[in-house]
Every structure is written in structure tokens, then in C-alpha cells.
Amino acid sequence: MVIYGTHPVEEALRGRRKVHRIWATEPGNWTGNVTIVSADEIAERAETDAHQGVAALVDPYIYVDEAELLAVENPFIIALDEITDPQNLGAIARTAEGVGVTGLVIPERRAAEVTPAVCKASAGAVEHLPIARVRNLADFLQSAKDKQCWVYGAAAGSDTRYDQPDYKGGVIAVMGAEGKGLRPRVASMCDDLVSLPLLGKVESLNVSATAAVLLYEMLQQRLDAST
Amino acid sequence: MVIYGTHPVEEALRGRRKVHRIWATEPGNWTGNVTIVSADEIAERAETDAHQGVAALVDPYIYVDEAELLAVENPFIIALDEITDPQNLGAIARTAEGVGVTGLVIPERRAAEVTPAVCKASAGAVEHLPIARVRNLADFLQSAKDKQCWVYGAAAGSDTRYDQPDYKGGVIAVMGAEGKGLRPRVASMCDDLVSLPLLGKVESLNVSATAAVLLYEMLQQRLDAST
């Protein structure tokens, strides 16, 4: 696939997949098989104007196996239930990589996958973040529970404040789709549903903001536990 | 100005500024002076295809006076230092409104202001959030300090973890520009600089994710103090 943008190409160069060639408007610090071309040619190859003067032909995105994520001791995983907006998937991937999660899990169907737009929205973080696609998210959550993980779903309006549970040990944070929230079967797999207090007039936060707050609350507890 | 999108128009109707007329592709539940028109006509009036079938002619955005924000007892304010991306301003405004901050402060120059794109990115939250534009952000922070507020700047790599300070009482969170961070004079006005732990390979988070985490940490402490 052809990815584009400064950070996405930089991170691909130090990531897991092969970068076959780079098109750039200026030599800059690009390494490898670099061709200097016009901005128009990059726009044509990247199929967008948001290329920041660089695009790269790279191997398809390399997903990891879900079992790998659950093989880690006390995994810290974020799972997304049918998030369809590439901006949201990218933003969540960027935060999740910064938090140092074991991995991100997305469903195979009715959900955004790792496209060049997602690479861009994640500022290239997807190149370093283990991402698994699963056939059935509820089944994955059951496998996680079988391995003694605790599963917490974010659900606006639920009674448990997001900072109340104990997030040490194996833990899975599950985020619902934009506007629709968690599907009933996915919600039923959660040990608890947690929510962020909302004190204004808006009825919900953006899912990527909710994910950032929940992931950092989890990280904070896990860091405090390890010191 | 002409705003667009379902949430932005809905929130404008229950907000502070006057809605003069609405153009919609379908009657829906819109109230007031509504005209049913084609999607193309809405796109032309809104100057974007991201209109979701509705646009509205509204009064200019109503900013509040910075003194109003500081007149509140123990204000909880977020200030943005030259954030230029409308998506980031909108995303931060949405989270800030949800957190129930006293208000948001932005500089008059070299910064995004409340445009229709910001209304859309905030899902209409800007209609309920008090936003002040200040001539000089460092001077505003000095005024806040004169009123016994504590000022905390978010700066990647700083020594103080974001959850260490005491955020009760009057508090101002200051966010730096995308990629550039806080300007030196603004940073020098901060009582402390705080950072989010980054455990991955990415060097920074998106400013709206950082703002969400910091604002909710502040809210959490303030809620715990009031119970």
C-alpha cells in the first residue's frame, strides 16, 4: 500500500514492514530508494493532498495474532467494538502506543482497518503497535477471561466511575462504536462497565478522548503498583 | 456565519447565539425557520460536503470576557497556546465542556478561532462552553496567578508526572501548540510543567488526547475533594 505524511513514513522506516520506495518533493533526510517528484505526483500516488510532500510504497500492514497478545503475562489490551472512523482508530492507536499497551484488538468486519489514512491519523504509531483482527470480539473477550483478564467496557452513563476499578493484572479496555456504544453481547462479556463523569451539556465525549482518559487511568494504577 | 452538521445545529438551537435560519435536506425534528433544500445547496452554503444534511445561519460566535472566567471562585480553566488546528481546538472544546470547566482561553493571534469547522469538530460543545480570546496569554496567566490560581503547563518530557500536583482550588491547565509546545514566556509563567508517561516509541501524543487526560485527572481530584 502507499502511505503518506512525514511521521507515517518515518515510523514505517523504523517499523516492522518493508518500505520499498519513497517519493518525496525534497531529499530531506529520507533514506533508501528515494525519488524526488512533484507534489502533484505524490498526491496522485497517495490519493490525497494531505501527504506533506512524502509518500512510500510499503508492504501490507502486518497484524499480529490475538493469541500472541494473550500469551503475555498480565496483558494490557484495548479492544474496539466496530469503530468505523479512521481518524478515531488512528487517534486511539497513537495514544495506545504511547501508553505502551500489549496490543490493540479490532473486529474483522464492520470496523476500520489499518489503511493509509489510519497510519496518518496515528502519526505512524501503528507501525510499532501490535494490532490483532479478530473474527468475533465477544469470543476474544471470553478467551481473555479464560486467561484471568478483567474486561472493562466504556459505556456512557454506567454507574461505575472509570477510576474506581482495580486495573492491575491482566486487563482489557473495550470501547464502543461512535454514537452506538457497545453491542449487547460485547457489553455482557464485560466484568464491569465504566463511565467518565460528564458535567457539561454535551452527552458524550469523542471515543478517542474517552480511550485516552481510560488508558492513562489504567497505566497510572499499573505504574503505581510496580514501584 | 453558516454552521453545519447535526450536532452543531442542534446545540446552537439550545445555545447562546441566535439561529436565523436552517437549511435541511429533510424536515427531521428541526424547529424555527427551516427550508428544505438539496444536499448540493447545503454544501454550497456550508462550503463543505461534511454537512450531514443540515446547515444554519447563526450570529457570530459569542466570546466571553477573560475577567468573567477569573471572577468565579476556584476557577478551572484550560488555556491553549497557539493551537492552530481546528480539529484540535474543537476536540479540546468538546472534552473541556464535558469536564465542566469554567472556560477555555485562546490567544487572539496565531491560533485557531471558533469557525464552523471548530463547531463541527466540537460536536456543538462550543455553544455551551465559555471561550475567551486574550491579547496576550502570558499576561492572562499572570492575572490568574494574582487571583491565587495555580498554573500547570503540559510539556512532554518534563519531570513532574501529570497526576502528582494538587489540582484543587483555582487551576489553569496550559496546552502548547502542536509540535512546538509551550512558548518560553508562557512556560515561564507556569508553577509547574507536567507530562504524561510515554512508554512506547512515539515521541508525543496528540494535544487533544493530552488535554483529555490532564483535564480528567484535574476533575477527578476536584470531585474527590468535594465529596
Contacts between the chains, C-beta under 8 A, distances in Angstrom:
chain1	res1	chain2	res2	distance
A	11	B	201	7.6
A	11	B	202	7.6
A	14	B	201	7.7
A	91	B	206	6.1
A	91	B	208	7.9
A	91	B	209	6.7
A	94	B	202	6.3
A	94	B	205	6.6
A	94	B	206	6.1
A	94	B	209	7.2
A	95	B	205	5.9
A	95	B	206	7.3
A	95	B	209	4.8
A	97	B	200	4.0
A	97	B	201	6.9
A	97	B	202	5.2
A	98	B	196	7.4
A	98	B	198	4.8
A	98	B	199	7.1
A	98	B	200	5.1
A	98	B	202	5.3
A	98	B	204	7.8
A	98	B	205	5.1
A	99	B	199	6.4
A	99	B	200	7.2
A	100	B	198	7.9
A	100	B	199	2.8
A	100	B	200	5.1
A	123	B	202	6.5
A	123	B	204	8.0
A	123	B	206	7.5
A	124	B	202	7.4
A	125	B	200	7.0
A	125	B	201	7.8
A	125	B	202	4.7
A	128	B	200	6.1
A	128	B	201	4.4
A	128	B	202	7.1
A	129	B	200	7.2
A	163	B	220	5.6
A	196	B	98	7.4
A	196	B	216	6.4
A	197	B	219	6.6
A	197	B	223	6.5
A	198	B	98	4.8
A	198	B	100	7.9
A	199	B	98	7.1
A	199	B	99	6.4
A	199	B	100	2.8
A	199	B	219	7.4
A	200	B	97	4.0
A	200	B	98	5.1
A	200	B	99	7.2
A	200	B	100	5.1
A	200	B	125	7.1
A	200	B	128	6.1
A	200	B	129	7.2
A	201	B	11	7.6
A	201	B	14	7.6
A	201	B	97	6.9
A	201	B	125	7.8
A	201	B	128	4.4
A	202	B	11	7.6
A	202	B	94	6.3
A	202	B	97	5.3
A	202	B	98	5.3
A	202	B	123	6.5
A	202	B	124	7.3
A	202	B	125	4.8
A	202	B	128	7.1
A	204	B	98	7.8
A	204	B	123	8.0
A	205	B	94	6.6
A	205	B	95	5.9
A	205	B	98	5.1
A	205	B	212	7.5
A	206	B	91	6.1
A	206	B	94	6.1
A	206	B	95	7.3
A	206	B	123	7.5
A	208	B	91	7.9
A	208	B	208	7.8
A	208	B	209	6.7
A	209	B	91	6.7
A	209	B	94	7.2
A	209	B	95	4.8
A	209	B	208	6.7
A	209	B	209	7.0
A	209	B	212	4.0
A	210	B	212	7.9
A	212	B	205	7.5
A	212	B	209	4.0
A	212	B	210	7.9
A	212	B	212	4.7
A	212	B	213	5.3
A	213	B	212	5.3
A	213	B	213	5.7
A	213	B	216	4.4
A	216	B	196	6.4
A	216	B	213	4.4
A	216	B	217	7.8
A	217	B	216	7.8
A	219	B	197	6.6
A	219	B	199	7.5
A	220	B	163	5.6
A	223	B	197	6.6
